[in-house]
């Protein structure tokens, strides 16, 4: 916390008409400490987080024996519930659009339940690690529509903006189980940024 700030107030008082002089009196005034932002309350069992995040990444992939590039655009809506002060369970609702080099488009809608461990749940900077697994409906231009499994790990940090709003920065690795269906071997390493609100 900032130390109290002392402001100096000078007052002049005339002492007696016959003295013909002035005397300076000095007064110190204590001001309450102030901060430039609201401190986050931290997390505890029973709290929740609601968030939205997005990413754009250029990835390498394998199609048969050929190395190709994939432009991947992802949007996620997430909800978390703290079952312990430093552990949450939740789910991400994922929408994905990929431009597969020389092949066509891949679109996916899915849900990924996850579990996360928070290393500093009462601090102003909260790193976390997590694991996720889910199912997605994928439409690939050269294959068609099919359901696949996804799984992976992720890590990141929550950085407070206000008492209840956070910037979420995350690095996420996911294996997309579509190689046997389409011949496309895709595992994505994505940098994701978003906003989360505590409730």
C-alpha positions in Angstrom: 0.0 0.0 0.0 1.1 3.6 -0.6 2.4 5.4 2.5 0.2 8.3 3.7 0.8 11.6 1.8 1.6 14.7 3.8 0.3 18.0 2.4 1.6 21.2 3.8 -0.9 24.0 4.6 0.5 27.3 5.7 -1.6 29.8 7.6 -0.7 33.3 8.5 -2.0 34.7 11.7 -1.6 38.4 12.7 -0.7 38.6 16.4 -1.9 41.8 18.0 -2.2 45.2 16.3 0.6 46.7 18.3 3.1 44.0 17.2 2.6 44.9 13.6 4.1 41.5 12.6 2.9 38.2 11.2 3.6 34.7 12.3 3.4 31.6 10.1 1.8 28.5 11.5 2.4 25.1 9.8 -0.2 22.2 9.8 0.3 18.7 8.5 -2.7 16.8 7.2 -2.8 13.0 7.0 -4.4 11.6 3.8 -5.8 8.1 3.5 -3.7 5.7 1.4 -4.9 5.2 -2.2 -4.2 2.7 -4.8 -4.3 3.0 -8.6 -6.5 -0.1 -9.1 -8.8 -2.4 -7.2 -7.0 -5.4 -5.6 -8.4 -8.8 -6.8 -10.2 -10.8 -4.2 -8.5 -14.1 -5.2 -10.3 -17.4 -5.6 -12.0 -19.7 -3.2 -14.1 -22.9 -3.2 -17.5 -22.1 -4.7 -16.3 -19.3 -7.0 -16.8 -19.4 -10.7 -15.2 -17.9 -13.9 -16.9 -17.1 -17.2 -14.8 -16.2 -20.2 -14.3 -15.8 -23.9 -11.1 -16.1 -25.8 -9.8 -16.4 -29.3 -6.6 -17.2 -31.3 -5.1 -17.3 -34.7 -2.1 -19.6 -35.4 -0.2 -20.9 -38.4 0.6 -24.6 -37.8 2.6 -27.4 -39.5 0.8 -30.6 -40.2 1.3 -33.9 -42.1 -1.0 -35.1 -44.9 0.2 -38.6 -45.8 4.0 -38.1 -46.3 3.6 -34.4 -47.2 4.3 -31.5 -44.8 1.7 -28.8 -45.1 0.6 -25.6 -43.4 -2.7 -24.9 -41.6 -4.1 -21.5 -40.7 -6.2 -22.0 -37.6 -8.8 -19.6 -36.2 -10.3 -20.6 -32.9 -13.0 -19.1 -30.6 -13.8 -20.5 -27.1 -16.4 -19.8 -24.5 -15.5 -21.2 -21.1 -17.0 -21.7 -17.7 -15.2 -22.9 -14.5 -16.3 -23.8 -11.0 -13.8 -24.0 -8.1 -14.2 -27.3 -6.2 -11.2 -26.3 -4.0 -9.5 -23.0 -3.4 -6.9 -23.8 -6.1 -8.7 -26.4 -8.3 -11.4 -25.8 -10.8 -13.4 -28.0 -13.2 -15.1 -26.7 -16.3 -15.7 -26.9 -20.0 -14.8 -25.0 -23.1 -17.2 -24.7 -26.1 -14.9 -24.6 -29.1 -15.5 -23.3 -32.7 -12.7 -23.8 -35.1 -12.0 -22.8 -38.7 -8.9 -24.1 -40.5 -7.5 -23.5 -44.0 -5.5 -26.6 -44.8 -2.9 -25.7 -47.4 -3.7 -27.1 -50.8 -6.5 -29.3 -49.6 -9.4 -27.2 -48.4 -11.3 -26.0 -45.3 -11.9 -27.8 -42.0 -14.5 -26.6 -39.6 -15.3 -28.0 -36.1 -17.7 -27.4 -33.2 -17.0 -29.2 -29.9 -17.0 -29.3 -26.2 -13.9 -29.9 -24.0 -14.3 -30.6 -20.3 -11.1 -29.7 -18.3 -9.5 -29.6 -14.9 -7.1 -26.8 -13.7 -4.7 -26.3 -10.8 -4.0 -22.7 -9.8 -0.6 -21.9 -8.2 -1.4 -18.6 -6.6 -5.2 -18.3 -6.1 -5.0 -15.3 -3.7 -2.4 -13.3 -5.5 -2.5 -10.6 -8.2 -0.9 -12.9 -10.8 -2.3 -16.5 -11.0 -0.5 -19.1 -13.1 -2.3 -22.4 -13.8 -1.9 -25.8 -15.5 -4.7 -28.0 -16.9 -5.7 -31.0 -19.0 -8.6 -31.2 -21.4 -10.4 -33.9 -23.4 -13.5 -33.7 -25.5 -15.5 -34.5 -28.6 -16.0 -32.4 -31.8 -18.0 -32.5 -34.9 -15.6 -31.9 -37.8 -16.5 -31.1 -41.4 -13.5 -31.6 -43.8 -13.8 -30.6 -47.5 -12.2 -33.8 -48.8 -13.8 -36.2 -46.3 -17.2 -34.9 -45.1 -18.8 -34.7 -41.7 -17.6 -36.9 -38.8 -17.2 -36.9 -35.0 -13.7 -37.1 -33.4 -12.0 -37.1 -30.0 -9.7 -34.4 -28.8 -7.3 -34.3 -25.9 -4.3 -32.3 -24.6 -2.8 -30.1 -22.0 -2.6 -26.3 -21.4 -1.1 -23.7 -19.1 -1.5 -20.0 -18.7 -2.0 -17.1 -16.3 -4.8 -14.8 -15.1 -3.8 -11.2 -14.8 -6.3 -8.9 -13.0 -7.8 -5.8 -14.5 -10.3 -5.1 -11.8 -11.6 -6.9 -8.7 -13.4 -9.4 -10.8 -12.2 -9.2 -14.4 -9.0 -10.9 -15.7 -6.9 -11.1 -18.9 -6.4 -14.8 -19.6 -3.2 -15.7 -21.5 -2.9 -19.4 -22.4 -0.7 -21.9 -24.3 -2.7 -24.9 -25.4 -1.7 -28.2 -27.1 -4.4 -30.4 -28.6 -4.3 -33.7 -30.5 -7.1 -33.9 -33.1 -7.9 -37.6 -33.7 -8.7 -37.3 -37.4 -5.6 -38.9 -39.1 -7.2 -42.4 -39.5 -10.3 -40.7 -41.0 -8.8 -38.1 -43.3 -5.0 -38.9 -43.5 -4.4 -35.4 -41.9 -2.2 -35.6 -38.8 -3.0 -32.4 -36.9 -1.9 -31.5 -33.4 -2.2 -27.8 -32.6 -0.1 -25.7 -30.3 -2.0 -22.4 -29.9 -1.5 -19.1 -28.1 -4.9 -18.0 -26.8 -5.9 -14.7 -25.3 -9.2 -13.7 -23.7 -11.2 -12.1 -20.9 -12.6 -13.8 -17.8 -15.1 -12.6 -15.2 -15.3 -14.0 -11.7 -18.7 -14.7 -10.1 
